[in-house]
């Protein structure tokens, strides 16, 4: 018998009736999503490791961990790792082609005030700014054909750290940790040492839409001397271990009960994990952060307690201790000092004196300990500088062609890949985009950048977006 219809009355179900009749359908969709996620984790070979699941790489990795040395401000490539004979010859003359977009008016060609010398068996030229880095050049692959998309610090730094210059995206360290997990359940998988306080700030080590547990843990900040840097709130109040455990159990029980009333709340899940990690870190992290047990020879190697090298020397030494203890991704940041629109010679000289010895020490120390083969050391800056003068003795921003380098795990040391034009303005041969650079880093860690994805807001995201190719010429 058909349903009786009253004239003029709508037969459309109410919202309550619609939800009642489709509730099982929603449950089925949710169940399928959960089962699909579990299936993907099983296919990836996820294994629990305390802080984050330890994932199996897509293929055999060349490196297991990363130390990223970030030079904030824009190191001049034509004054460090990319010598230009034609620039020397035409010093003081106008650039023979039109300049691209720059911040301000620029002048004539400006030769480098530093000499370049050949180092190592490879004979690669390095300027007098970095003689200690020159001493380990046979471990390094210079990438002289980098190019980026942004001419300003903020956008370029975000692209270097997150793959995107304009959108909020997970940081490089968060992607690596998401892909590979942690090797030590008592320490964070991602640590950033003396992170910058401008130009992106937390976005440069944040997790964005990835679960919050993948964000970096900061040690100090750019405005805090390293001899005073620490992980905030690491030291507990004057509770005994047993009392603190009881307190934590009560907090966790409340959080877990709250979690049962919610679904897929990554912030709550991260908070639950962070409490447990913090409890375990109180025992292990202070020992790792304490450099006092290192020998005087190690202090001397890194330049600790030796004036200008002390601060960055402590960063690099701590980075070695962290990766030695199982931290997957460590970043060291040299604060915002390299932006020499004027005073290039004095500014770059003092900056290089602070970092040259510690960087070389880190590579030597890792090699002596048998760790360099499995540790990828990355040296980077957001862009280079122009070959033309600005403000007399200065150079403007140049994202169109610059140098970054890699050393260690799986890298073809003692080589230079790609080139800029004869003046050093534009990447010319074997150009490497930031997407290519990130894809190559992930490849060396055993990950296919096209498969390292995370579904969010209806689409799959990845570090390299829809771009990027592995640069085979960098790989040993």
BELJO-V293089 format. One record per backbone hydrogen bond with DSSP energy under -1.0 kcal/mol. NH is the residue of the N-H (numbers start at 1). CO is the residue of the C=O. Records with the same first field share a line. If there is no record, write none. Layout:
NH->CO ; CO
This chain:
9->6
18->14
19->15
20->16
21->17
22->18
26->22
27->23
28->24
29->25
30->26
31->27
32->28
33->29
34->30
35->31
36->32
37->33
38->34
39->35
40->36
41->37
42->38
43->39
44->40
46->41
47->54
51->49
54->47
56->44
58->446
59->446
62->444
63->444
64->374
65->374
66->328
67->376
68->330
69->378
70->332
71->380
72->334
80->77
81->77
82->77
88->84
89->85
90->86
91->88
92->109
93->90
107->389
109->93
110->387
117->126
119->124
123->119
126->117
127->80
128->115
130->127
134->130
135->131
136->133
137->134
139->136
140->137
141->406
142->415
143->404
144->417
146->402
147->432
148->399
156->152
157->153
158->154
159->155
160->156
161->157
162->158
163->159
171->206
172->161
175->171
176->172
177->173
178->174
179->175
180->176
181->177
183->326
187->184
191->329
192->217
193->331
194->219
203->200
204->201
205->202
210->207
214->211
215->212
216->205
217->190
219->192
220->230
222->195
224->221
228->225
234->231
239->237
244->240
245->241
246->242
247->243
248->244
249->245
250->246
251->247
252->248
253->249
254->250
255->251
256->252
257->253
258->254
259->255
260->256
261->258
262->259
266->264
269->265
270->266
271->267
272->268
273->269
274->270
275->271
276->272
277->273
278->274
279->275
280->276
281->277
282->278
283->280
284->280
285->281
288->284
289->285
290->286
294->291
299->295
300->296
301->297
302->298
303->299
304->299
306->303
310->307
313->309
314->310
315->311
316->312
317->313
318->314
319->315
320->316
321->317
322->318
323->319
324->320
325->321
326->323
327->322
329->189
330->66
331->191
332->68
333->193
334->70
337->72 ; 335
338->72
340->338
341->339
344->393
347->343
348->344
349->345
350->346
351->347
352->348
353->349
354->350
355->351
356->352
359->355
360->356
361->357
362->358
363->359
364->360
365->361
366->362
367->363
368->364
369->365
370->367
371->366
372->366
374->371
375->372
376->65
377->407
378->67
379->405
380->69
384->398
386->396
389->108
390->394
393->391
395->340
398->384
402->146
404->143
405->379
406->141
407->377
408->139
409->372 ; 375
411->408
412->474
413->411
414->137 ; 140
415->140
417->142
419->429
421->426
427->400
428->419
429->419
432->145
437->433
438->434
439->435
440->436
441->437
442->438
443->439
444->440
445->441
446->443
447->442
451->448
452->448
453->451
454->461
456->459
459->456
461->454
465->462
467->464
472->470
474->471
476->410
